[in-house]
Amino acid sequence: MSALLQSLRHRKLVQWGLAYLAGGWLVLEAFGFIAENFGWPGGLVRVATVLLGFGFFATLILAWYHGEKGAQRVSGSELLLLTGLSVAAVTSVLFMDWGPAELTETSAASPAATFRAGWIAVLPFTNVSGDPDNEYFSEGLTYEITSALERIGDLRVISPGSSMSYKERGGRTLSDIGRDLGVKLLLDGGLRVSGGQMRLNAQLVDAETGEQVWSDSYDRELSTDEIFALQGDIADQIATALQAEESISSDRSAGPPTDNLDAYNAYLRGRYFFTQASPGYMERSIEEYERALDLDPGFALAYAALAESWLTYAHYGQPPHEVFPEGLRRARQALALDSTLADAQTTLADSKFHYEWDWEEAERGFLLALELGSTHSTPHSWYGGLLLALGRFDEALESITRAREMDPVAVSPRAFEAWVLYMTGRWNDAINAAQSTLDLNPNVAGVLETVGLSRLGLGEVDEAIMALRRAVELGGRRHTPSLAMALVAAGNPDEARSILSELEAAAAETYVPPYWLANVHAALGDREAALDQLEAAMDTRDAELTWLNVDPALESLRQEPRFQRIVREMGLEPQGPGTV
C-alpha cells in the first residue's frame, strides 16, 4: 500500500485529475452558454460531456506515465486502481445529465405516463437578448407559433396554458417535460430581438428518444410581414419534416393580421398581461388591446383578444351589464372581420351562455369554435360548463376531459373538472380530482373551496371549514358564502350571519353577485330572502345563476314555486343535481 501511495505522489495523479476536472467544468459551462444562445441542439452538449469523460480517462493514463523514464512499469494493484477510477469517472459522466431526475411538484403530479404520438408542445422561447422588456415578445411569439402549428392536420397541439408553465424549467430535461405533458414532440428555441432585427433558433426534438427531428435558424427584420411569414415557415417546415398533411384552412394568402408593427407589439403585450390571470393585469391587457385597435382598427385578432379579456373580467365578479355587452360587441367585431377566429367564436358562445341564456345558440357557437380549432383548452372547458348547466353530466365530463388532455399540467381545466364533479354530487371523486390539482399548486383558492364543499357534502364538517377558511385566506370575499354554509352546518349560524352582513355592506359599495347572498340565505333557512336574491340575480344577469339548476347549495329551494319559475324564465327545465 505504501508503494502504491508513493507511486500516486510521484506521478501527481490526483493533481492531474483535479486540474482536468476544473478545466472540463469551465469548458462545459462555456459550451452550454454558446449552445443556448446560438440554438445548438442539446445533443451536442451531451456529446461534449461524454468526450470530456473519456478525456479524463486519457488524462489519468498520461499522468501515470508522467514519471521518470523507466518508472512506467505498473503493478497489478496499481492497474486495478487506475481502471477502477477511469470506469467510475466515465460511468458518472454518462449518467450525469440524463439519469432519473428528482421529482418536483410538477413531475410528481404529472398526469401523463407515456409519450403520446401525434402530440406536440411549443415550449416558451428563451429571451436571449438580455432585455427583460422583450419577454412579452418571446412569449407572444410562442403563442402565435402554437396557433400556426394548429394547421398541421396530423398533429394535436398542447394548450399554451401547460407548455408556458415550463418557462422556468427547474433543471428538467426535454425528456422529463415530454413525459409530463404526454407528448412525443417538443419545439424549443431561443429568440433574440435587437435593433429592428430578430433571430430565432428552433429545434424539434423527439422527447422519447432525445433525437433532433428538425432544426433551423431564422434571421428576419422586425416587421409584421416577416413575423407572420416566420410563423408560417416554421409550421411548413415542421409539417415537411414529419411528412404530415397541413390543414386546407391554412391559406396564408390573406397576409399578416396587421401591417402596423406598433399595433402588433401592443397586441403581444396585451396577451402577456392577460396570461398573468389577475384583475389588475386584466385591466392592463384591455388597455394594450385598445391601443392596438387605435393604431389599426381592422386588426381582427386584437378584437378577439379584447373580447376574451372582457369576458374573463366578467368572471372576476365585475357587473355583468357592464362587461358582458362589451365582450359581445368586440367578439362580433372580430368575427365580422374574420369569421374563422375560434377564440372570438368561443367568447361569443360563452356570452350567449352566461349572459343571454340562449342555450341553443351557445351550443352551436361552442361546436363551431371547436370545429374551427383552437390552441386553447378553453372551448372544451366552457362547453363542458354549458353541458353541466343543461344537466348533461356525462357529456360535460367528456368535454372537460378533452380540455385536460390539451392542458395536462395547467391548473384551470383540472380545477374545473373537480368543480363539475362536486356539482354532480360525486364528492369523493371531486376531492380526488381537486387533490391532484393541489399537487400542482397547493394555494389555489377555488380548488380549496371545491374540497371544502365536497367535504361538506360528505358530512365532514370540520374538514370542510378548515379547507374553506384557507380558501378565504387566499382568495378573499368570493369564497366567504361557502364558508358561511359550512358554519351553519357546524352549528355556528351567528358567524354565518356575520359573513352575510359583511357581504351586504360590501354590496352597498360595489357589485357583489346576488347569487352569493342567495347561497348564504339558503343555508340559514331564509328561503324567501334566498329567492329574492335569485330574482335579483336574474335582473343583473349574474353569471353564476346559470348553475342554479344543478348547484347542491340550492337543493332546499328546488321545489319552491318561485324557484321553478326562475328556472323556466331562464329557459331551463326544472331538475335536481344528478350523478354521473
Salt bridges, closest charged atoms under 4 A:
GLU135 OE1 - LYS167 NZ 3.03
GLU139 OE1 - LYS167 NZ 3.07
ASP176 OD1 - ARG179 NH1 3.88
ASP180 OD2 - ARG172 NE 3.10
ASP188 OD1 - ARG169 NH2 2.63
ASP206 OD2 - LYS184 NZ 3.03
GLU208 OE1 - LYS184 NZ 2.91
ASP219 OD2 - ARG199 NH1 2.67
GLU226 OE1 - ARG220 NH1 3.73
ASP233 OD2 - ARG220 NH2 2.88
ASP233 OD1 - ARG252 NH1 3.66
ASP236 OD1 - ARG151 NH2 2.60
ASP236 OD2 - ARG252 NH2 2.20
GLU246 OE1 - ARG151 NH1 2.47
GLU288 OE1 - ARG269 NE 3.22
GLU288 OE1 - ARG291 NH1 2.90
GLU290 OE1 - ARG330 NH2 3.09
GLU308 OE1 - ARG271 NH1 3.66
GLU326 OE2 - ARG329 NH2 2.54
GLU326 OE2 - ARG330 NE 3.53
ASP343 OD2 - HIS376 NE2 3.67
ASP350 OD2 - HIS315 NE2 3.21
ASP350 OD1 - HIS354 NE2 3.85
GLU356 OE2 - ARG332 NH2 3.88
GLU356 OE1 - LYS352 NZ 2.95
GLU361 OE2 - ARG364 NH2 2.46
GLU363 OE2 - ARG392 NH2 2.95
GLU395 OE2 - ARG392 NE 2.88
GLU405 OE1 - ARG156 NH2 3.87
GLU405 OE1 - ARG402 NH1 3.99
GLU417 OE1 - ARG404 NE 2.95
ASP429 OD2 - ARG426 NH2 2.70
GLU449 OE1 - HIS479 ND1 2.87
GLU460 OE1 - ARG455 NH1 2.75
GLU473 OE2 - ARG470 NH1 2.83
GLU495 OE2 - ARG469 NH1 3.19
GLU504 OE2 - HIS521 NE2 3.84
ASP526 OD2 - ARG497 NH1 3.33
ASP526 OD2 - HIS521 ND1 3.57
GLU528 OE1 - ARG562 NH1 2.50
ASP532 OD1 - ARG562 NH2 2.61
GLU535 OE1 - ARG562 NH2 2.95
GLU535 OE2 - ARG565 NH2 2.78
GLU555 OE1 - ARG558 NH1 2.69
GLU560 OE2 - ARG527 NH1 3.00
GLU569 OE2 - ARG565 NE 3.38
